[in-house]
Amino acid sequence: MRKQIVAGNWKMNTTLPEGLALAKGIDEALRGKTVHCDVILGTPFTHLASVAAAIDTTRIGVAAENCADKEKGAFTGEVSAAMIASTGARYVIIGHSERRAYYHETPEILKEKVRLALAHGLTPIFCVGEVLEEREAGKHFEVVDAQVRESLFELSAEEFGKLVLAYEPVWAIGTGKTATAEQAQEIHAHIRHTIAQQYGPEVADSTSILYGGSCNAGNAKELFANPDVDGGLIGGASLEVEKFMPVIEAF
């Protein structure tokens, strides 16, 4: 049975004191509650160790938002998978559309990041998704297939089984636009079929595929009701306890 997951992605938001207050607020809100999904907080690098120490990590996972594509060495400003793992974080977001677009992360770079994350015991949350022009040209299946194949299909079935995928229609991120529940289900099912062709139905059926793209309290329940939508990668709505909790409780 695959996991249902709600993961926050704080992006470049919150100072350390603000982030700690937010993390503690979510931790407090979850205390004594029965929720039907795993909860993950994706925080800036500066927050990882402090957040991991401040919350109940048996109930809430901590994720970095990126990692370096090098093991270690003279790469000023980079943060390695080993460094992330040493903070108590257990997850890392890789291939987010903002990093692909603004920092020109290629399939080869992302392949290396995934390899290093797995080598250091981190669970990659690997992002795929198309821009508006690709969606309007009917190329969304083709684009997403290529992103999955080019960065992930050299992994063994055992390695692939450790990943979480996140589909993010780039045209819906932070725009207020959202894929309809039907559009989300259609492409999630397609991604699962692509995985099944490479690794077989057992691996495909056990892979969690999250939806990311203006998912919030107003649409989470409808999105998560789809059989192939296993949760959400949540941006803006993860930055306030009262906006994030209804998404967690949408399962």
Helices and strands as residue ranges (DSSP letters): E 5-9, H 16-30, E 38-43, G 45-47, H 48-54, E 60-64, H 81-86, E 91-94, H 97-102, H 107-119, E 123-128, H 132-136, H 140-152, H 157-160, E 164-167, G 170-172, H 181-199, H 201-206, E 209-211, H 220-224, E 231-234, G 236-238, H 241-248
